[in-house]
Amino acid sequence: MYLNTFYTERGNKRNKKRVGRGIGSGLGKTCGKGHKGQKSRSGCKINRSFEGGQTPLNRRLPKFGFISRKQKKFQEIRLNELSKIDGNDINLSILRSFKIINRKIKYVKIINTGNINKFKNIIKLKCTSSVKKILIQLGGNIKE
């Protein structure tokens, strides 16, 4: 096998477009860009969102939505996740040590999802009213 024996199939290779090579080429004089206008000039780069001077769509539509900075530091915890903790006392640092919450989390609320069978003392954490009832029935305390 030699380089001089390689051939492509006929019609497989296209010739490069050669612009500005005379009237007979079909792409002479204006080189297929027409007469005048922004797109006929050299170095023409038009932004995709440009609408010819009309106010663009992204500026015509109203802005909406809001993400609270506090929301990024807040997390809800299910009741059954408390059963993974060995001790009876539960606070932010204990939840971090058992990797139930991220270290960036500063606000936690315990919600009633799942079951728990041991009593737990909750220290400085928010709870729903149904969780408070369940924990008090088991013999736990809630210190907010």
Secondary structure, DSSP 8 states (H G I E B T S, - for coil): --GGG----TT-S------SS-GGGSS-TTTTS-SSSGGGSTT----TT--TTS--HHHHS-------TTGGGEEEEEGGGGGG--SSEE-HHHHHHTTSS-TT--EEEEE--S---S--EEES-EE-HHHHHHHHHHT--EE-
